[in-house]
Amino acid sequence: QVQLVESGGGLVQPGGSLRLSCAASRSIFSFYYMAWYRQAPGKQRELVAGITDRGITNYADFVKGRFTISSDNAQNTVYLQMNSLKPEDTAVYYCKRVSGGRTYWGQGTQVTVSS
């Protein structure tokens, strides 16, 4: 029903920035919640930020003031602007969509913050 395609990951130096994108196929459902999660080696997957179809956002404490989640409903795309990146931000970042009573995950995109 919904397919998610992530892009924008890569290698960046500490203090640098990256912008992740998650494009979702069109859905007949009007309401959704989309979020970015990340998983570092040896750690559990954790919520980074989320946004509703109405533009209501929520953030993990460890990214507040550094990351911004936004959406373009016309393009069914969600973005994660990541600034002031730290080595501990290194992880695979996954896009998640909840709509129509189902949960969908993207394949993930690698973000590496290193000198």
N, C-alpha and C positions, 0 to 999 in steps of 0.2 A: 504494500500500500504506500509506504513512504521509504525512500532511499536517500541516504545522507552522504554527501561528498565533501570531505574536508581538504583544505589547502592552506598554505601559508607558513608551515613549519620550516625549520631550518636551524642553522648554527648562528649564534649571535654572541657578542661579547657582553660581559656584565655591564649593566647600565644601559644597554641597547634596547631596541624595540622590535616587536613583530606584530603583525596583524593576521589573525587566523580567520578563515571563512568557512562556513558550513552551509552548503546549498541543499535544500530539501526539495524533493519532487512535489508537485502540486497535489493537494489533498482536498477532498470534499468537506472535510471537517473544518469548522470555523474557529474552534478553540484549540490552543496548543500551549505547551510549555517546552521551551528549548533551553538547553544548558550545556556548559562545557565542564568536563571532568578531566582529571589528569591522573596518571599512574606512573610513579617512579619505580625503578628497580627495587624489588624487595618490599614494596609498600602497597597498601590498599589503595584502590581507586577512590579519589576524593572529589567532591564538588568544588568547582572554581567559581562559577557564576551562572545565573539563570535569568531567563526573561520570558514573560508571558506574551500572548498575542496583543495584549493591551499596552505593552511596553513597561510593565512592572518588573523591576530587577531585584536580584539578591546576589550577594557576594560573600565568599569566604573571607574571614577576617585577615588572612595572610595576604590577600591581594587588594584589599580596599585602599583606594588612593593611587594604585598603580595600574590596575586593569579596568577596562570599560567594555561592557557587553552592549550590543545594539542590534537592531534588526531592520530588515527591509522587507515588509510583508508582500509588496508587489513582486519581489524576486524570490520569496521564500528563502531568504538567506539571513543567517545570524553571524555576527562578527565578534571577535574578541581582540580588542586593542590592548597589547601588553607593553607597558613602559617600565623603565627602571628594573629591567630583568636581573634576577639574581641566579647564581649557580643552582640554588635549591629549587628553582623553577623548572629545572631540567626534568622532562617527563614526556610520555606519550599523551597527547591531548585528544580527547574523544568528544565528539558532538552527540548529544542525546535529544530526541524529540518524543514527547508524550502527546498523543492525540488520538481521538476515536477509541479510547480505552486500550491502546497499545503503546508499547515502548520500542523505540528504534534507536540503534547505535550506529555511528559511523565506524570506519576502519581504523581511525586514529592517525595523527600526524606527529612526528617527532619534533620536539623543541629541545635544543641543546644550548645551554648558556655556559660558555667557557672562554677563558683567555687562550 
